[in-house]
Amino acid sequence: GVVKEKEEAQQQYNQAVSGGQSAGLVSAVGRTLEDFKTSVTVAAFSKVTFELTYEELLKRRLGKYELLINAQPMQFIDIDVHIQENTGISFLEVKGALSTKDLTNAVTTIRADKDAWVKFYPTRDQQTKCDECSKNGLNGNLIIMYDVERQKQSGDLKVSNGYFVHYFAPTDIQRIPKNVVFILDESGSMSGTKIEQTRLAMLKILSDLAEDDHFGLITFSGHIQTWKPELLKATEGNVEEAKMFVKRIKSGGSTDINAAVLKAVDMINNYPQEGSASILILLTDGDPTTGETNPVKIQENVKKAIGEKFPLYSLGFGFDVNFEFLKKLSLENNGVGRRIYEDSDADKQLQGFYEEVAVPLLTDVHLNYQGVTNLTQSTFNQYYNGSEIVVAGQITDNSLETFTTEVIALSKSTKVVYHSSVFTGDLSSDRPEHENFIKRLWAFLTVKQLLEKMVLLKDLEKENAKKEALELSLEYKFVTPLTSMVVTKPQDEEMQVGATQSFLFQYITSFSFTSIHVNPHNLILFSFIIVLPVRPSLQRPKVKCVCVF
């Protein structure tokens, strides 16, 4: 396939379809780099092979990397996963519906010092008789979790072909007490399951507060209500009293996001913050409907009030929420926006997010490098236990024999500095087939951060960021919100295009699934192949499908 600007690729695909040709189009869904869809049209009497291969940077959360493989192929499959980490693998665990009960003996794990293998080879009987399976095969997921050995507190460095990547995840650090205010929407739209799941999540979150944490609770609809006017220490008595407040939360009224967030900022600002880390967590399912309702004005008010002193995390509950607004609100204030899906496990989603930010270890983190340019983000408001900071860049001095790094941050009681100076020859890629991995990782992070920045920019600055992101996407053949991959072929040739497992499987005659995972923390190859046979029926001149991954 060829990656082109989105509109150009769509036009080429449409022309091929109109001309009766087989064609495929792979495009991003929404504004992220994680979701994409594949549209395919198959000409009459044609055979088409679909093969998906992609790269992914695994994000470390709660002390582990997680690879989730959904298996709903409606066909009999085998799965192979190979993990290789040059620093060593500290633990490996396999979970998910495909590793339990009737399928337990279908999963084999082998672990060495720097390699691990997970093999899923169920028999045909197992693939039709397991829980959630049917006569058409498996329906479940395989979750592979692992972490790496961390030999240096200063992090793990990789250098290849003039580019570097730095994985920074120190562990031997005393936790910093946190000041946290939870801002909870109790407007009318939160009625029913949403408000009940919010209560359940908050009761568990309150139980998990450390005793040296300080916390506050704000509920809002058309008016603002605080549990206490100031932050209180998370003693057993205070936590139990706060739980009673949470149990009494009832939905009703409109939504004044502006006043609620500004009140939370005041509570944080009025509490001494030395030796602690402050966090705001906003949960809402709707748009601002009372008080200040202009999203741009709310963003301005909140940004001015916070003044880059601490992060604001916004959780958007459900699909009706104005998630773009919440994402901007958080990005402008060193946080992130996260969508909470309306489902039976929504309370677990809320708890899971809180766990990611529950234990601050460092604040005001700066990563410095000598002789580099085109750095990805290298300053971070906070570093949390179990997470990982990843920075990449281009080395400008080709004669550099040593590569020097310096990380400066604030811990609980003092300023900390991590130094590392290593020979570049010791860090060069030892696998020629992966020599461009670091360069592509730098490009991926750069594009991702440019797309995030575009949400906040205006006019010329936004156009410049878009232009840079587009140029990198085309150069490195990334499918992004700005680009798509298009595949067309003449009538007399076989066609091979990218696709996903959620395809029209009633037409499939062949299916294979392979996953290879290689150093460092990057899913370098994840592929499966689907073959559509020649269709002799004149009643089906072409087959068209749209699949979302």
Order of alpha helices (4+ residues) and beta strands (2+ residues): beta-alpha-beta-beta-beta-beta-beta-beta-beta-beta-beta-alpha-beta-beta-beta-beta-alpha-beta-beta-beta-alpha-alpha-beta-alpha-beta-alpha-beta-alpha-beta-beta-beta-beta-beta-beta-alpha-alpha-alpha-beta-beta-beta-beta-beta
